[in-house]
Amino acid sequence: MTWFQFFNIGLTYITIGIGSAVFFFFVVKKPLLGKFWGAIIVGLVGSFLGGLIDNLFANVIQYLADFNSVNVFAALTTSLLMIWLLSKASYPK
């Protein structure tokens, strides 16, 4: 891999991390430790950790991404996210 490919990968992770921080801070409007800057730092760390997990468990994720022509990883992640959102909407504080 060339330095340009590493640069593009890094920019992708940075964009995902900052996008997640902006979404949670401005759209979801959850109280966060450190406010916007805390959300950016946690978003960047989470983005790079997600990439590291993807590299370490690539075979498992690849297997789950094509199990009987179904992306089990995406379906499981989305279903858990939707259940979490339902639990937050069911009992507002």
C-alpha positions as CSV (number, residue, x, y, z in Angstrom):
1,M,0.0,0.0,0.0
2,T,1.2,3.5,-0.7
3,W,1.1,6.4,1.6
4,F,-1.9,7.8,-0.4
5,Q,-4.0,4.7,0.4
6,F,-3.2,5.0,4.1
7,F,-4.0,8.7,3.9
8,N,-7.4,7.9,2.3
9,I,-8.1,5.2,5.0
10,G,-7.3,7.7,7.7
11,L,-9.5,10.4,6.2
12,T,-12.3,7.9,6.0
13,Y,-12.0,7.0,9.7
14,I,-11.8,10.7,10.6
15,T,-14.8,11.6,8.6
16,I,-16.8,8.8,10.2
17,G,-15.8,9.8,13.7
18,I,-16.6,13.5,13.2
19,G,-19.9,12.6,11.4
20,S,-20.9,10.4,14.4
21,A,-20.0,13.2,16.8
22,V,-22.0,15.8,14.9
23,F,-25.0,13.4,14.7
24,F,-25.0,12.6,18.4
25,F,-24.4,16.2,19.5
26,F,-26.6,18.1,17.2
27,V,-29.3,15.6,16.1
28,V,-29.7,13.3,19.1
29,K,-28.8,16.1,21.5
30,K,-27.7,13.8,24.3
31,P,-25.7,15.3,27.2
32,L,-22.1,14.3,26.6
33,L,-19.1,14.6,28.8
34,G,-16.9,17.3,27.2
35,K,-19.8,18.5,25.1
36,F,-18.9,18.7,21.4
37,W,-15.1,18.2,21.8
38,G,-15.7,15.2,23.9
39,A,-18.0,13.8,21.3
40,I,-15.4,14.3,18.6
41,I,-12.6,12.6,20.6
42,V,-14.8,9.6,21.4
43,G,-16.1,9.5,17.8
44,L,-12.5,9.5,16.4
45,V,-11.3,6.8,18.9
46,G,-14.4,4.7,18.2
47,S,-13.9,5.0,14.5
48,F,-10.3,3.9,14.6
49,L,-11.1,1.1,17.1
50,G,-13.8,-0.1,14.7
51,G,-11.3,-0.3,11.9
52,L,-8.9,-2.2,14.2
53,I,-11.6,-4.7,15.1
54,D,-12.4,-5.1,11.4
55,N,-8.8,-5.9,10.7
56,L,-8.5,-8.3,13.6
57,F,-11.8,-10.2,13.0
58,A,-12.0,-9.8,9.2
59,N,-12.6,-13.5,8.7
60,V,-15.5,-13.7,11.2
61,I,-17.1,-10.5,9.8
62,Q,-16.7,-11.8,6.2
63,Y,-18.4,-15.1,7.2
64,L,-21.2,-13.2,8.9
65,A,-21.5,-10.8,5.9
66,D,-22.4,-13.8,3.6
67,F,-24.2,-16.4,5.5
68,N,-26.8,-18.1,3.2
69,S,-26.7,-14.9,1.0
70,V,-27.7,-12.8,4.1
71,N,-25.5,-10.2,5.7
72,V,-26.1,-11.3,9.3
73,F,-23.7,-8.7,10.7
74,A,-25.7,-5.8,9.3
75,A,-29.0,-7.4,10.2
76,L,-28.0,-8.1,13.8
77,T,-26.4,-4.7,14.3
78,T,-29.4,-2.9,12.9
79,S,-31.9,-5.0,14.9
80,L,-30.0,-4.3,18.1
81,L,-29.9,-0.6,17.3
82,M,-33.6,-0.5,16.6
83,I,-34.4,-2.3,19.9
84,W,-32.2,0.1,21.8
85,L,-33.9,3.0,20.2
86,L,-37.3,1.5,21.1
87,S,-36.2,1.1,24.7
88,K,-35.2,4.8,24.8
89,A,-38.4,5.9,23.2
90,S,-40.6,3.7,25.5
91,Y,-39.5,5.1,28.8
92,P,-38.5,8.8,28.4
93,K,-37.1,10.4,31.5
